[in-house]
């Protein structure tokens, strides 16, 4: 799965719209890129064995 952090950083550094004699170029809004990044991170977290949750049994000292 590609790492979108570099893409988001590049998109934030470039202008949102460019107009030249050849035509116009628009990029996706940054909030859409961030939502896409959050979706992919959540998707990769869901494929992990523990799925973001870990259960541990706490035993106070002095008890068996």
C-alpha positions in Angstrom: 0.0 0.0 0.0 1.5 3.4 -1.0 2.4 5.9 1.6 0.2 9.0 1.1 2.1 11.2 3.5 4.5 12.3 0.7 1.6 12.9 -1.6 -0.3 15.0 0.9 2.9 17.0 1.6 3.4 17.6 -2.1 -0.2 18.6 -2.6 0.0 21.1 0.3 3.1 22.7 -1.2 1.7 23.2 -4.7 -1.0 25.7 -5.7 -4.6 24.5 -5.9 -5.2 25.8 -9.4 -2.9 26.8 -12.2 -3.9 28.7 -15.3 -1.8 29.0 -18.4 -2.3 29.7 -22.1 -2.7 25.9 -22.6 -5.6 25.6 -20.0 -6.4 25.2 -16.4 -5.2 22.6 -13.9 -7.0 21.9 -10.6 -5.9 19.6 -7.8 -8.0 17.8 -5.3 -8.8 19.8 -2.1 -6.5 19.0 0.8 -9.3 17.8 3.0 -10.1 15.1 0.4 -6.5 13.9 0.4 -6.5 13.8 4.2 -9.7 11.8 4.3 -8.2 9.4 1.8 -5.1 9.0 3.9 -7.2 8.4 7.1 -9.3 5.8 5.2 -6.2 3.9 4.0 -4.6 4.0 7.5 -7.9 2.7 9.0 -8.0 0.0 6.4 -4.5 -1.1 7.1 -5.2 -1.1 10.9 -8.2 -3.3 10.4 -6.0 -6.0 8.7 -3.7 -6.3 11.7 -4.2 -9.2 14.0 -5.1 -7.1 17.1 -7.2 -4.5 15.1 -6.1 -1.7 17.5 -7.3 -3.5 20.7 -5.2 -5.3 23.2 -6.5 -7.0 26.2 -4.3 -7.6 29.2 -4.9 -9.2 32.5 -3.7 -7.1 35.4 -2.7 -9.0 38.5 -2.1 -6.8 41.6 1.1 -7.7 43.5 0.6 -10.0 46.4 -2.1 -12.1 44.8 -1.8 -15.4 43.1 
